[in-house]
Amino acid sequence: TFTVEEAVETIGFGRFHIMLFLIMGSTGVAEAMEIMLIAVVSPLIRCEWQLQDWQVALVTTMVFFGYMVFSIVLGLLADRYGRWKILLLSFLWAAYFSLLTSFAPSYIWFVFLRAMVGGGVSGHAQGKEENKQIIAMYSCSNPFLSLGKVFWLAGSLLIIGLASVVNPTIGWRWLIRIASIPGILLILVFKFIPESARYNVSTGNTGAALATLQRIARMNGTAMPEGQLKEPAKERRGRFKDLIHSKYLRTTLQIWIIW
């Protein structure tokens, strides 16, 4: 018999991981564009709707408030229904509400819709982090993990560059519409992203996990380990209150402070 981790080690690094790196890295571009968008739009909506300083600041606050609240909700849903479904839902959600923002008739609607965009963007992490772990297993022998940070920077630079051209000509509403295009395009390549084999095993769906591992092996041109995939389903895959359990409390507080 063999486990998921042993299968991943045997299959090794190859074309599948490069494809996964490019797709998941591109989500960083879309995410950065949506988050950084407020910085280049705020001065324009301030003038259009005659906003005070606190009203402009509230837009950014609500984006991250939506991110905070829905990251908890979508995290729980990802544990229940799978990473792939929640990742796809988050991109559909973020793209939908981002496009709606460009038609916002008032400041109140703008704030609400951007908060919903923040909620959608928070779901990106539910699938990305587990796929990053697959790539991270090989980070000692390749530069992909470090290069992943470049995608966020590229998205930030791209939205600033677009704003310098679009804002003075066709306006901030069109900037928001253009900024939603990367997220929409990524939805079209979701069929190439498999559900996490680790997640399938944890729910007792070893058949789906084996199919994913075999697909990775075919793409990499390598062989699966001999034997049967055998790993017991987890009876309990973690609860929110585990974060404050005495075993993890110190780590939880350190991570919260750092973030």
Secondary structure, DSSP 8 states (H G I E B T S, - for coil): -B-HHHHHHHH-SSHHHHHHHHHHHHHHHHHHHHHHHHHHHHHHHHHHHT--HHHHHHHHHHHHHHHHHHHHHHHHHHHHH-HHHHHHHHHHHHHHHHHHHTT--SHHHHHHHHHHHHHHHHTHHHHHHHHHHHHHTTTTT-SHHHHHHHHHHHHHHHHHHHHHHHTTTT-HHHHHHHHTHHHHHHHTTGGGS---HHHHHHTT-HHHHHHHHHHHHHHHT----SS-B-----S----GGGGGSTTTHHHHHHHHHH-
